[in-house]
Amino acid sequence: MAVVYHGNYFTWFEVGRTTLLRDMGYSYKQLEQENIMLPVVEVKCIYKEPAKYDDEIVIETKVREMKGIRITFEYNIIRKKDERLLATGETTHAFVDTNLKPINFKKTHPAIYEALIKNS
């Protein structure tokens, strides 16, 4: 079909999210070492135009909301050559420990919490 498989957008969301965290000075590995897990609890993607094979894409990511034990990231998938918006999406994650028990992230990791707030 010459278009990118729809499931790849979810992988791009993950790439955007991990890049945002890395740019903030945190890696997923570091978060896990600090007993923080961020499982996806909800995901949404709205496809505007298909990405084609060999398209270079840009993934814009920001924190949309932090509420209670949840954080929601927002994404724009853009074709680089013509800056066309291909898709928008969001993922919602729960802050849990390695036993998958909810944690009060604001209380247990205030520095990372504040950094995330600044990226919203």
Biopython code that builds the backbone (N, CA, C, O; Angstrom):
import numpy as np
from Bio.PDB.StructureBuilder import StructureBuilder

atoms = [
    (1, "MET", "N", (0.820, -1.200, 0.000)),
    (1, "MET", "CA", (0.000, 0.000, 0.000)),
    (1, "MET", "C", (0.864, 1.264, 0.000)),
    (1, "MET", "O", (0.345, 2.362, -0.203)),
    (2, "ALA", "N", (2.152, 1.128, 0.221)),
    (2, "ALA", "CA", (3.090, 2.247, 0.203)),
    (2, "ALA", "C", (2.890, 3.233, 1.361)),
    (2, "ALA", "O", (3.452, 4.328, 1.354)),
    (3, "VAL", "N", (2.100, 2.843, 2.338)),
    (3, "VAL", "CA", (1.929, 3.697, 3.519)),
    (3, "VAL", "C", (2.404, 2.943, 4.750)),
    (3, "VAL", "O", (2.426, 1.713, 4.774)),
    (4, "VAL", "N", (2.779, 3.691, 5.759)),
    (4, "VAL", "CA", (3.299, 3.125, 7.000)),
    (4, "VAL", "C", (2.166, 2.445, 7.781)),
    (4, "VAL", "O", (1.060, 2.978, 7.874)),
    (5, "TYR", "N", (2.445, 1.301, 8.324)),
    (5, "TYR", "CA", (1.506, 0.546, 9.147)),
    (5, "TYR", "C", (1.027, 1.396, 10.320)),
    (5, "TYR", "O", (1.825, 2.050, 10.991)),
    (6, "HIS", "N", (-0.271, 1.381, 10.557)),
    (6, "HIS", "CA", (-0.863, 2.264, 11.568)),
    (6, "HIS", "C", (-0.297, 2.051, 12.976)),
    (6, "HIS", "O", (-0.223, 2.998, 13.759)),
    (7, "GLY", "N", (0.094, 0.847, 13.298)),
    (7, "GLY", "CA", (0.631, 0.563, 14.627)),
    (7, "GLY", "C", (1.970, 1.234, 14.898)),
    (7, "GLY", "O", (2.353, 1.409, 16.055)),
    (8, "ASN", "N", (2.685, 1.611, 13.837)),
    (8, "ASN", "CA", (3.976, 2.278, 14.026)),
    (8, "ASN", "C", (3.830, 3.616, 14.730)),
    (8, "ASN", "O", (4.767, 4.074, 15.384)),
    (9, "TYR", "N", (2.681, 4.244, 14.608)),
    (9, "TYR", "CA", (2.480, 5.533, 15.265)),
    (9, "TYR", "C", (2.615, 5.400, 16.781)),
    (9, "TYR", "O", (3.107, 6.312, 17.445)),
    (10, "PHE", "N", (2.185, 4.279, 17.319)),
    (10, "PHE", "CA", (2.299, 4.071, 18.760)),
    (10, "PHE", "C", (3.759, 3.913, 19.178)),
    (10, "PHE", "O", (4.154, 4.340, 20.263)),
    (11, "THR", "N", (4.550, 3.300, 18.309)),
    (11, "THR", "CA", (5.987, 3.223, 18.555)),
    (11, "THR", "C", (6.593, 4.621, 18.511)),
    (11, "THR", "O", (7.449, 4.951, 19.331)),
    (12, "TRP", "N", (6.157, 5.445, 17.559)),
    (12, "TRP", "CA", (6.651, 6.821, 17.474)),
    (12, "TRP", "C", (6.275, 7.617, 18.720)),
    (12, "TRP", "O", (7.049, 8.457, 19.180)),
    (13, "PHE", "N", (5.091, 7.354, 19.265)),
    (13, "PHE", "CA", (4.714, 8.021, 20.521)),
    (13, "PHE", "C", (5.722, 7.661, 21.617)),
    (13, "PHE", "O", (6.155, 8.523, 22.381)),
    (14, "GLU", "N", (6.083, 6.391, 21.682)),
    (14, "GLU", "CA", (7.047, 5.956, 22.692)),
    (14, "GLU", "C", (8.400, 6.627, 22.478)),
    (14, "GLU", "O", (9.046, 7.054, 23.436)),
    (15, "VAL", "N", (8.822, 6.719, 21.230)),
    (15, "VAL", "CA", (10.087, 7.391, 20.919)),
    (15, "VAL", "C", (10.015, 8.855, 21.359)),
    (15, "VAL", "O", (10.959, 9.365, 21.962)),
    (16, "GLY", "N", (8.911, 9.528, 21.065)),
    (16, "GLY", "CA", (8.743, 10.922, 21.473)),
    (16, "GLY", "C", (8.787, 11.087, 22.979)),
    (16, "GLY", "O", (9.408, 12.017, 23.495)),
    (17, "ARG", "N", (8.126, 10.183, 23.677)),
    (17, "ARG", "CA", (8.064, 10.241, 25.143)),
    (17, "ARG", "C", (9.439, 10.007, 25.761)),
    (17, "ARG", "O", (9.850, 10.742, 26.659)),
    (18, "THR", "N", (10.142, 8.996, 25.290)),
    (18, "THR", "CA", (11.460, 8.711, 25.860)),
    (18, "THR", "C", (12.456, 9.811, 25.517)),
    (18, "THR", "O", (13.339, 10.118, 26.317)),
    (19, "THR", "N", (12.324, 10.401, 24.344)),
    (19, "THR", "CA", (13.204, 11.512, 23.960)),
    (19, "THR", "C", (12.935, 12.734, 24.828)),
    (19, "THR", "O", (13.870, 13.403, 25.268)),
    (20, "LEU", "N", (11.659, 13.029, 25.075)),
    (20, "LEU", "CA", (11.315, 14.153, 25.949)),
    (20, "LEU", "C", (11.935, 13.952, 27.334)),
    (20, "LEU", "O", (12.547, 14.870, 27.879)),
    (21, "LEU", "N", (11.779, 12.768, 27.894)),
    (21, "LEU", "CA", (12.349, 12.484, 29.216)),
    (21, "LEU", "C", (13.865, 12.595, 29.189)),
    (21, "LEU", "O", (14.463, 13.158, 30.106)),
    (22, "ARG", "N", (14.491, 12.063, 28.144)),
    (22, "ARG", "CA", (15.951, 12.130, 28.033)),
    (22, "ARG", "C", (16.416, 13.581, 27.923)),
    (22, "ARG", "O", (17.412, 13.966, 28.534)),
    (23, "ASP", "N", (15.688, 14.386, 27.138)),
    (23, "ASP", "CA", (16.038, 15.802, 27.005)),
    (23, "ASP", "C", (15.898, 16.546, 28.336)),
    (23, "ASP", "O", (16.548, 17.569, 28.554)),
    (24, "MET", "N", (15.057, 16.031, 29.210)),
    (24, "MET", "CA", (14.887, 16.619, 30.544)),
    (24, "MET", "C", (15.961, 16.143, 31.518)),
    (24, "MET", "O", (16.067, 16.650, 32.634)),
    (25, "GLY", "N", (16.757, 15.162, 31.085)),
    (25, "GLY", "CA", (17.816, 14.646, 31.938)),
    (25, "GLY", "C", (17.479, 13.342, 32.634)),
    (25, "GLY", "O", (18.189, 12.925, 33.550)),
    (26, "TYR", "N", (16.403, 12.692, 32.209)),
    (26, "TYR", "CA", (15.987, 11.425, 32.817)),
    (26, "TYR", "C", (15.804, 10.377, 31.734)),
    (26, "TYR", "O", (15.305, 10.679, 30.650)),
    (27, "SER", "N", (16.201, 9.162, 32.019)),
    (27, "SER", "CA", (15.952, 8.065, 31.089)),
    (27, "SER", "C", (14.952, 7.103, 31.721)),
    (27, "SER", "O", (14.776, 7.081, 32.939)),
    (28, "TYR", "N", (14.303, 6.312, 30.876)),
    (28, "TYR", "CA", (13.402, 5.299, 31.415)),
    (28, "TYR", "C", (14.171, 4.355, 32.333)),
    (28, "TYR", "O", (13.660, 3.935, 33.371)),
    (29, "LYS", "N", (15.392, 4.026, 31.947)),
    (29, "LYS", "CA", (16.200, 3.129, 32.781)),
    (29, "LYS", "C", (16.422, 3.742, 34.161)),
    (29, "LYS", "O", (16.305, 3.057, 35.178)),
    (30, "GLN", "N", (16.742, 5.035, 34.190)),
    (30, "GLN", "CA", (16.955, 5.717, 35.470)),
    (30, "GLN", "C", (15.674, 5.729, 36.295)),
    (30, "GLN", "O", (15.711, 5.494, 37.502)),
    (31, "LEU", "N", (14.543, 6.001, 35.652)),
    (31, "LEU", "CA", (13.270, 6.000, 36.379)),
    (31, "LEU", "C", (13.001, 4.632, 36.989)),
    (31, "LEU", "O", (12.589, 4.533, 38.145)),
    (32, "GLU", "N", (13.235, 3.573, 36.209)),
    (32, "GLU", "CA", (13.016, 2.222, 36.733)),
    (32, "GLU", "C", (13.964, 1.915, 37.884)),
    (32, "GLU", "O", (13.584, 1.232, 38.835)),
    (33, "GLN", "N", (15.204, 2.417, 37.804)),
    (33, "GLN", "CA", (16.154, 2.218, 38.903)),
    (33, "GLN", "C", (15.688, 2.951, 40.158)),
    (33, "GLN", "O", (16.046, 2.570, 41.272)),
    (34, "GLU", "N", (14.893, 3.999, 39.977)),
    (34, "GLU", "CA", (14.339, 4.741, 41.098)),
    (34, "GLU", "C", (12.953, 4.222, 41.500)),
    (34, "GLU", "O", (12.214, 4.890, 42.223)),
    (35, "ASN", "N", (12.611, 3.009, 41.014)),
    (35, "ASN", "CA", (11.369, 2.331, 41.381)),
    (35, "ASN", "C", (10.122, 3.008, 40.785)),
    (35, "ASN", "O", (9.047, 2.982, 41.383)),
    (36, "ILE", "N", (10.285, 3.613, 39.597)),
    (36, "ILE", "CA", (9.161, 4.273, 38.927)),
    (36, "ILE", "C", (8.859, 3.545, 37.623)),
    (36, "ILE", "O", (9.746, 3.320, 36.799)),
    (37, "MET", "N", (7.607, 3.185, 37.456)),
    (37, "MET", "CA", (7.149, 2.585, 36.211)),
    (37, "MET", "C", (6.024, 3.460, 35.669)),
    (37, "MET", "O", (5.296, 4.091, 36.435)),
    (38, "LEU", "N", (5.886, 3.495, 34.350)),
    (38, "LEU", "CA", (4.850, 4.310, 33.707)),
    (38, "LEU", "C", (4.064, 3.476, 32.699)),
    (38, "LEU", "O", (4.163, 3.719, 31.496)),
    (39, "PRO", "N", (3.285, 2.499, 33.163)),
    (39, "PRO", "CA", (2.523, 1.703, 32.209)),
    (39, "PRO", "C", (1.444, 2.550, 31.522)),
    (39, "PRO", "O", (0.848, 3.441, 32.127)),
    (40, "VAL", "N", (1.215, 2.247, 30.254)),
    (40, "VAL", "CA", (0.164, 2.920, 29.489)),
    (40, "VAL", "C", (-1.183, 2.406, 29.973)),
    (40, "VAL", "O", (-1.395, 1.197, 30.065)),
    (41, "VAL", "N", (-2.096, 3.328, 30.283)),
    (41, "VAL", "CA", (-3.450, 2.934, 30.681)),
    (41, "VAL", "C", (-4.495, 3.359, 29.648)),
    (41, "VAL", "O", (-5.631, 2.885, 29.668)),
    (42, "GLU", "N", (-4.089, 4.268, 28.735)),
    (42, "GLU", "CA", (-5.002, 4.693, 27.672)),
    (42, "GLU", "C", (-4.172, 5.261, 26.528)),
    (42, "GLU", "O", (-3.152, 5.914, 26.751)),
    (43, "VAL", "N", (-4.619, 5.008, 25.309)),
    (43, "VAL", "CA", (-3.923, 5.522, 24.133)),
    (43, "VAL", "C", (-4.938, 5.937, 23.075)),
    (43, "VAL", "O", (-5.991, 5.317, 22.925)),
    (44, "LYS", "N", (-4.599, 6.997, 22.343)),
    (44, "LYS", "CA", (-5.503, 7.517, 21.313)),
    (44, "LYS", "C", (-4.656, 8.051, 20.164)),
    (44, "LYS", "O", (-3.624, 8.685, 20.383)),
    (45, "CYS", "N", (-5.104, 7.789, 18.939)),
    (45, "CYS", "CA", (-4.422, 8.313, 17.769)),
    (45, "CYS", "C", (-5.465, 8.740, 16.745)),
    (45, "CYS", "O", (-6.395, 7.993, 16.443)),
    (46, "ILE", "N", (-5.302, 9.942, 16.220)),
    (46, "ILE", "CA", (-6.165, 10.428, 15.153)),
    (46, "ILE", "C", (-5.284, 10.586, 13.914)),
    (46, "ILE", "O", (-4.362, 11.401, 13.890)),
    (47, "TYR", "N", (-5.585, 9.797, 12.900)),
    (47, "TYR", "CA", (-4.812, 9.799, 11.664)),
    (47, "TYR", "C", (-5.373, 10.863, 10.728)),
    (47, "TYR", "O", (-6.562, 10.856, 10.409)),
    (48, "LYS", "N", (-4.506, 11.781, 10.289)),
    (48, "LYS", "CA", (-4.920, 12.873, 9.402)),
    (48, "LYS", "C", (-4.562, 12.565, 7.950)),
    (48, "LYS", "O", (-5.389, 12.712, 7.051)),
    (49, "GLU", "N", (-3.330, 12.140, 7.737)),
    (49, "GLU", "CA", (-2.809, 11.756, 6.423)),
    (49, "GLU", "C", (-1.842, 10.601, 6.639)),
    (49, "GLU", "O", (-1.211, 10.518, 7.693)),
    (50, "PRO", "N", (-1.714, 9.719, 5.674)),
    (50, "PRO", "CA", (-0.781, 8.612, 5.867)),
    (50, "PRO", "C", (0.674, 9.038, 5.711)),
    (50, "PRO", "O", (1.009, 9.870, 4.868)),
    (51, "ALA", "N", (1.516, 8.456, 6.530)),
    (51, "ALA", "CA", (2.954, 8.562, 6.309)),
    (51, "ALA", "C", (3.293, 7.540, 5.231)),
    (51, "ALA", "O", (2.736, 6.442, 5.207)),
    (52, "LYS", "N", (4.197, 7.902, 4.355)),
    (52, "LYS", "CA", (4.627, 7.008, 3.265)),
    (52, "LYS", "C", (5.993, 6.440, 3.621)),
    (52, "LYS", "O", (6.727, 7.007, 4.431)),
    (53, "TYR", "N", (6.316, 5.318, 3.005)),
    (53, "TYR", "CA", (7.638, 4.749, 3.197)),
    (53, "TYR", "C", (8.683, 5.782, 2.795)),
    (53, "TYR", "O", (8.510, 6.503, 1.813)),
    (54, "ASP", "N", (9.737, 5.844, 3.541)),
    (54, "ASP", "CA", (10.855, 6.765, 3.344)),
    (54, "ASP", "C", (10.566, 8.193, 3.772)),
    (54, "ASP", "O", (11.443, 9.048, 3.646)),
    (55, "ASP", "N", (9.362, 8.490, 4.279)),
    (55, "ASP", "CA", (9.126, 9.815, 4.847)),
    (55, "ASP", "C", (9.976, 9.975, 6.105)),
    (55, "ASP", "O", (10.068, 9.060, 6.924)),
    (56, "GLU", "N", (10.588, 11.135, 6.249)),
    (56, "GLU", "CA", (11.203, 11.480, 7.518)),
    (56, "GLU", "C", (10.132, 12.178, 8.327)),
    (56, "GLU", "O", (9.418, 13.045, 7.822)),
    (57, "ILE", "N", (10.026, 11.792, 9.593)),
    (57, "ILE", "CA", (8.991, 12.386, 10.433)),
    (57, "ILE", "C", (9.612, 13.125, 11.613)),
    (57, "ILE", "O", (10.741, 12.858, 12.026)),
    (58, "VAL", "N", (8.836, 14.056, 12.132)),
    (58, "VAL", "CA", (9.185, 14.777, 13.347)),
    (58, "VAL", "C", (8.122, 14.411, 14.376)),
    (58, "VAL", "O", (6.929, 14.397, 14.073)),
    (59, "ILE", "N", (8.562, 14.119, 15.582)),
    (59, "ILE", "CA", (7.646, 13.780, 16.660)),
    (59, "ILE", "C", (7.694, 14.903, 17.692)),
    (59, "ILE", "O", (8.696, 15.080, 18.386)),
    (60, "GLU", "N", (6.609, 15.655, 17.785)),
    (60, "GLU", "CA", (6.508, 16.690, 18.817)),
    (60, "GLU", "C", (5.790, 16.084, 20.013)),
    (60, "GLU", "O", (4.723, 15.487, 19.871)),
    (61, "THR", "N", (6.376, 16.240, 21.181)),
    (61, "THR", "CA", (5.818, 15.637, 22.395)),
    (61, "THR", "C", (5.805, 16.662, 23.519)),
    (61, "THR", "O", (6.759, 17.421, 23.697)),
    (62, "LYS", "N", (4.722, 16.675, 24.267)),
    (62, "LYS", "CA", (4.678, 17.507, 25.470)),
    (62, "LYS", "C", (3.778, 16.835, 26.499)),
    (62, "LYS", "O", (2.973, 15.962, 26.174)),
    (63, "VAL", "N", (3.934, 17.259, 27.729)),
    (63, "VAL", "CA", (3.061, 16.796, 28.801)),
    (63, "VAL", "C", (1.782, 17.615, 28.703)),
    (63, "VAL", "O", (1.822, 18.843, 28.774)),
    (64, "ARG", "N", (0.656, 16.947, 28.543)),
    (64, "ARG", "CA", (-0.619, 17.659, 28.462)),
    (64, "ARG", "C", (-1.227, 17.885, 29.832)),
    (64, "ARG", "O", (-1.790, 18.943, 30.112)),
    (65, "GLU", "N", (-1.101, 16.855, 30.697)),
    (65, "GLU", "CA", (-1.751, 16.961, 32.006)),
    (65, "GLU", "C", (-1.099, 16.001, 32.988)),
    (65, "GLU", "O", (-0.685, 14.897, 32.631)),
    (66, "MET", "N", (-1.018, 16.447, 34.227)),
    (66, "MET", "CA", (-0.618, 15.577, 35.331)),
    (66, "MET", "C", (-1.679, 15.742, 36.393)),
    (66, "MET", "O", (-1.933, 16.844, 36.880)),
    (67, "LYS", "N", (-2.295, 14.628, 36.744)),
    (67, "LYS", "CA", (-3.393, 14.675, 37.700)),
    (67, "LYS", "C", (-3.369, 13.396, 38.526)),
    (67, "LYS", "O", (-3.471, 12.293, 37.989)),
    (68, "GLY", "N", (-3.235, 13.557, 39.823)),
    (68, "GLY", "CA", (-3.205, 12.380, 40.698)),
    (68, "GLY", "C", (-2.029, 11.495, 40.342)),
    (68, "GLY", "O", (-0.887, 11.951, 40.290)),
    (69, "ILE", "N", (-2.313, 10.231, 40.099)),
    (69, "ILE", "CA", (-1.245, 9.293, 39.755)),
    (69, "ILE", "C", (-1.072, 9.152, 38.247)),
    (69, "ILE", "O", (-0.366, 8.253, 37.789)),
    (70, "ARG", "N", (-1.702, 10.022, 37.476)),
    (70, "ARG", "CA", (-1.659, 9.905, 36.018)),
    (70, "ARG", "C", (-0.928, 11.064, 35.355)),
    (70, "ARG", "O", (-0.922, 12.196, 35.840)),
    (71, "ILE", "N", (-0.308, 10.729, 34.219)),
    (71, "ILE", "CA", (0.307, 11.723, 33.359)),
    (71, "ILE", "C", (-0.133, 11.434, 31.931)),
    (71, "ILE", "O", (-0.157, 10.283, 31.496)),
    (72, "THR", "N", (-0.482, 12.498, 31.206)),
    (72, "THR", "CA", (-0.895, 12.351, 29.817)),
    (72, "THR", "C", (0.072, 13.133, 28.932)),
    (72, "THR", "O", (0.313, 14.322, 29.138)),
    (73, "PHE", "N", (0.617, 12.430, 27.947)),
    (73, "PHE", "CA", (1.490, 13.032, 26.952)),
    (73, "PHE", "C", (0.688, 13.262, 25.680)),
    (73, "PHE", "O", (-0.229, 12.502, 25.367)),
    (74, "GLU", "N", (1.039, 14.312, 24.951)),
    (74, "GLU", "CA", (0.370, 14.677, 23.703)),
    (74, "GLU", "C", (1.418, 14.661, 22.586)),
    (74, "GLU", "O", (2.561, 15.070, 22.791)),
    (75, "TYR", "N", (1.018, 14.183, 21.403)),
    (75, "TYR", "CA", (1.964, 14.011, 20.306)),
    (75, "TYR", "C", (1.425, 14.602, 19.008)),
    (75, "TYR", "O", (0.223, 14.560, 18.745)),
    (76, "ASN", "N", (2.328, 15.150, 18.201)),
    (76, "ASN", "CA", (2.058, 15.502, 16.812)),
    (76, "ASN", "C", (3.092, 14.770, 15.970)),
    (76, "ASN", "O", (4.291, 14.851, 16.236)),
    (77, "ILE", "N", (2.625, 14.062, 14.964)),
    (77, "ILE", "CA", (3.502, 13.382, 14.015)),
    (77, "ILE", "C", (3.460, 14.203, 12.734)),
    (77, "ILE", "O", (2.398, 14.373, 12.135)),
    (78, "ILE", "N", (4.614, 14.711, 12.315)),
    (78, "ILE", "CA", (4.694, 15.650, 11.201)),
    (78, "ILE", "C", (5.669, 15.113, 10.148)),
    (78, "ILE", "O", (6.750, 14.628, 10.479)),
    (79, "ARG", "N", (5.269, 15.209, 8.875)),
    (79, "ARG", "CA", (6.195, 14.856, 7.790)),
    (79, "ARG", "C", (7.187, 16.000, 7.648)),
    (79, "ARG", "O", (6.784, 17.154, 7.499)),
    (80, "LYS", "N", (8.455, 15.701, 7.691)),
    (80, "LYS", "CA", (9.494, 16.728, 7.720)),
    (80, "LYS", "C", (9.534, 17.562, 6.442)),
    (80, "LYS", "O", (9.644, 18.786, 6.511)),
    (81, "LYS", "N", (9.447, 16.917, 5.272)),
    (81, "LYS", "CA", (9.699, 17.654, 4.022)),
    (81, "LYS", "C", (8.659, 18.731, 3.727)),
    (81, "LYS", "O", (8.994, 19.759, 3.138)),
    (82, "ASP", "N", (7.412, 18.517, 4.122)),
    (82, "ASP", "CA", (6.377, 19.519, 3.829)),
    (82, "ASP", "C", (5.658, 20.021, 5.080)),
    (82, "ASP", "O", (4.708, 20.800, 4.998)),
    (83, "GLU", "N", (6.127, 19.561, 6.237)),
    (83, "GLU", "CA", (5.578, 19.966, 7.538)),
    (83, "GLU", "C", (4.080, 19.692, 7.665)),
    (83, "GLU", "O", (3.367, 20.419, 8.356)),
    (84, "ARG", "N", (3.610, 18.646, 6.998)),
    (84, "ARG", "CA", (2.201, 18.256, 7.084)),
    (84, "ARG", "C", (1.972, 17.460, 8.359)),
    (84, "ARG", "O", (2.753, 16.574, 8.704)),
    (85, "LEU", "N", (0.885, 17.790, 9.056)),
    (85, "LEU", "CA", (0.498, 17.048, 10.254)),
    (85, "LEU", "C", (-0.129, 15.728, 9.817)),
    (85, "LEU", "O", (-1.171, 15.715, 9.161)),
    (86, "LEU", "N", (0.505, 14.631, 10.181)),
    (86, "LEU", "CA", (0.036, 13.312, 9.770)),
    (86, "LEU", "C", (-0.889, 12.674, 10.801)),
    (86, "LEU", "O", (-1.838, 11.974, 10.450)),
    (87, "ALA", "N", (-0.603, 12.925, 12.075)),
    (87, "ALA", "CA", (-1.418, 12.323, 13.132)),
    (87, "ALA", "C", (-1.220, 13.099, 14.428)),
    (87, "ALA", "O", (-0.193, 13.743, 14.641)),
    (88, "THR", "N", (-2.225, 13.018, 15.278)),
    (88, "THR", "CA", (-2.127, 13.527, 16.643)),
    (88, "THR", "C", (-2.461, 12.365, 17.563)),
    (88, "THR", "O", (-3.142, 11.418, 17.169)),
    (89, "GLY", "N", (-1.980, 12.449, 18.780)),
    (89, "GLY", "CA", (-2.298, 11.369, 19.698)),
    (89, "GLY", "C", (-1.997, 11.742, 21.126)),
    (89, "GLY", "O", (-1.465, 12.811, 21.425)),
    (90, "GLU", "N", (-2.351, 10.833, 21.985)),
    (90, "GLU", "CA", (-2.037, 10.999, 23.398)),
    (90, "GLU", "C", (-1.942, 9.631, 24.051)),
    (90, "GLU", "O", (-2.582, 8.666, 23.634)),
    (91, "THR", "N", (-1.126, 9.585, 25.086)),
    (91, "THR", "CA", (-1.048, 8.386, 25.918)),
    (91, "THR", "C", (-1.161, 8.827, 27.368)),
    (91, "THR", "O", (-0.599, 9.844, 27.774)),
    (92, "THR", "N", (-1.889, 8.052, 28.127)),
    (92, "THR", "CA", (-2.014, 8.299, 29.557)),
    (92, "THR", "C", (-1.346, 7.140, 30.288)),
    (92, "THR", "O", (-1.533, 5.974, 29.941)),
    (93, "HIS", "N", (-0.567, 7.487, 31.300)),
    (93, "HIS", "CA", (0.219, 6.517, 32.056)),
    (93, "HIS", "C", (-0.071, 6.688, 33.539)),
    (93, "HIS", "O", (-0.452, 7.767, 33.991)),
    (94, "ALA", "N", (0.114, 5.621, 34.277)),
    (94, "ALA", "CA", (-0.013, 5.667, 35.735)),
    (94, "ALA", "C", (1.387, 5.647, 36.341)),
    (94, "ALA", "O", (2.274, 4.943, 35.858)),
    (95, "PHE", "N", (1.572, 6.417, 37.390)),
    (95, "PHE", "CA", (2.805, 6.347, 38.165)),
    (95, "PHE", "C", (2.654, 5.188, 39.146)),
    (95, "PHE", "O", (1.815, 5.231, 40.046)),
    (96, "VAL", "N", (3.464, 4.163, 38.968)),
    (96, "VAL", "CA", (3.423, 2.998, 39.860)),
    (96, "VAL", "C", (4.840, 2.593, 40.213)),
    (96, "VAL", "O", (5.799, 2.988, 39.550)),
    (97, "ASP", "N", (4.959, 1.785, 41.283)),
    (97, "ASP", "CA", (6.269, 1.247, 41.634)),
    (97, "ASP", "C", (6.481, -0.067, 40.888)),
    (97, "ASP", "O", (5.633, -0.477, 40.095)),
    (98, "THR", "N", (7.591, -0.716, 41.134)),
    (98, "THR", "CA", (7.904, -1.955, 40.413)),
    (98, "THR", "C", (6.965, -3.104, 40.772)),
    (98, "THR", "O", (6.957, -4.129, 40.090)),
    (99, "ASN", "N", (6.179, -2.946, 41.831)),
    (99, "ASN", "CA", (5.143, -3.928, 42.176)),
    (99, "ASN", "C", (3.798, -3.537, 41.577)),
    (99, "ASN", "O", (2.773, -4.149, 41.878)),
    (100, "LEU", "N", (3.810, -2.504, 40.721)),
    (100, "LEU", "CA", (2.613, -1.973, 40.052)),
    (100, "LEU", "C", (1.603, -1.372, 41.030)),
    (100, "LEU", "O", (0.401, -1.348, 40.767)),
    (101, "LYS", "N", (2.113, -0.894, 42.151)),
    (101, "LYS", "CA", (1.275, -0.192, 43.127)),
    (101, "LYS", "C", (1.363, 1.309, 42.853)),
    (101, "LYS", "O", (2.459, 1.831, 42.649)),
    (102, "PRO", "N", (0.231, 2.008, 42.846)),
    (102, "PRO", "CA", (0.244, 3.454, 42.588)),
    (102, "PRO", "C", (1.125, 4.194, 43.586)),
    (102, "PRO", "O", (1.176, 3.856, 44.769)),
    (103, "ILE", "N", (1.822, 5.219, 43.076)),
    (103, "ILE", "CA", (2.655, 6.048, 43.953)),
    (103, "ILE", "C", (2.269, 7.515, 43.789)),
    (103, "ILE", "O", (1.801, 7.938, 42.732)),
    (104, "ASN", "N", (2.472, 8.267, 44.846)),
    (104, "ASN", "CA", (2.282, 9.709, 44.812)),
    (104, "ASN", "C", (3.581, 10.302, 44.290)),
    (104, "ASN", "O", (4.487, 10.625, 45.059)),
    (105, "PHE", "N", (3.659, 10.440, 42.974)),
    (105, "PHE", "CA", (4.885, 10.847, 42.313)),
    (105, "PHE", "C", (5.328, 12.242, 42.732)),
    (105, "PHE", "O", (6.523, 12.498, 42.878)),
    (106, "LYS", "N", (4.385, 13.130, 42.922)),
    (106, "LYS", "CA", (4.713, 14.505, 43.334)),
    (106, "LYS", "C", (5.437, 14.503, 44.673)),
    (106, "LYS", "O", (6.353, 15.295, 44.896)),
    (107, "LYS", "N", (5.025, 13.619, 45.549)),
    (107, "LYS", "CA", (5.611, 13.544, 46.889)),
    (107, "LYS", "C", (6.933, 12.782, 46.889)),
    (107, "LYS", "O", (7.883, 13.189, 47.558)),
    (108, "THR", "N", (7.002, 11.676, 46.141)),
    (108, "THR", "CA", (8.188, 10.828, 46.183)),
    (108, "THR", "C", (9.321, 11.316, 45.293)),
    (108, "THR", "O", (10.485, 11.028, 45.571)),
    (109, "HIS", "N", (9.003, 12.056, 44.214)),
    (109, "HIS", "CA", (10.025, 12.518, 43.271)),
    (109, "HIS", "C", (9.731, 13.961, 42.840)),
    (109, "HIS", "O", (9.455, 14.215, 41.667)),
    (110, "PRO", "N", (9.789, 14.897, 43.785)),
    (110, "PRO", "CA", (9.379, 16.273, 43.472)),
    (110, "PRO", "C", (10.194, 16.944, 42.366)),
    (110, "PRO", "O", (9.634, 17.738, 41.611)),
    (111, "ALA", "N", (11.479, 16.660, 42.240)),
    (111, "ALA", "CA", (12.296, 17.308, 41.207)),
    (111, "ALA", "C", (11.854, 16.880, 39.811)),
    (111, "ALA", "O", (11.719, 17.714, 38.916)),
    (112, "ILE", "N", (11.631, 15.584, 39.626)),
    (112, "ILE", "CA", (11.186, 15.096, 38.317)),
    (112, "ILE", "C", (9.768, 15.590, 38.038)),
    (112, "ILE", "O", (9.447, 15.965, 36.911)),
    (113, "TYR", "N", (8.935, 15.589, 39.053)),
    (113, "TYR", "CA", (7.562, 16.087, 38.910)),
    (113, "TYR", "C", (7.566, 17.525, 38.404)),
    (113, "TYR", "O", (6.839, 17.856, 37.467)),
    (114, "GLU", "N", (8.379, 18.379, 39.019)),
    (114, "GLU", "CA", (8.440, 19.789, 38.608)),
    (114, "GLU", "C", (8.981, 19.932, 37.185)),
    (114, "GLU", "O", (8.517, 20.785, 36.429)),
    (115, "ALA", "N", (9.956, 19.104, 36.820)),
    (115, "ALA", "CA", (10.493, 19.148, 35.461)),
    (115, "ALA", "C", (9.405, 18.773, 34.449)),
    (115, "ALA", "O", (9.318, 19.373, 33.378)),
    (116, "LEU", "N", (8.583, 17.790, 34.788)),
    (116, "LEU", "CA", (7.494, 17.391, 33.895)),
    (116, "LEU", "C", (6.450, 18.501, 33.768)),
    (116, "LEU", "O", (5.938, 18.755, 32.678)),
    (117, "ILE", "N", (6.142, 19.152, 34.873)),
    (117, "ILE", "CA", (5.191, 20.264, 34.856)),
    (117, "ILE", "C", (5.688, 21.360, 33.915)),
    (117, "ILE", "O", (4.897, 21.947, 33.176)),
    (118, "LYS", "N", (6.984, 21.637, 33.938)),
    (118, "LYS", "CA", (7.554, 22.675, 33.078)),
    (118, "LYS", "C", (7.449, 22.314, 31.597)),
    (118, "LYS", "O", (7.511, 23.200, 30.745)),
    (119, "ASN", "N", (7.292, 21.031, 31.277)),
    (119, "ASN", "CA", (7.178, 20.589, 29.893)),
    (119, "ASN", "C", (5.725, 20.424, 29.459)),
    (119, "ASN", "O", (5.441, 19.792, 28.441)),
    (120, "SER", "N", (4.817, 20.990, 30.229)),
    (120, "SER", "CA", (3.405, 20.888, 29.856)),
    (120, "SER", "C", (2.944, 22.174, 29.196)),
    (120, "SER", "O", (1.781, 22.286, 28.809)),
]
sb = StructureBuilder()
sb.init_structure("model")
sb.init_model(0)
sb.init_chain("A")
sb.init_seg("    ")
for serial, (resi, resn, name, xyz) in enumerate(atoms, 1):
    if name == "N":
        sb.init_residue(resn, " ", resi, " ")
    sb.init_atom(name, np.array(xyz, "f"), 0.0, 1.0, " ", f" {name:<3s}", serial, name[0])
structure = sb.get_structure()
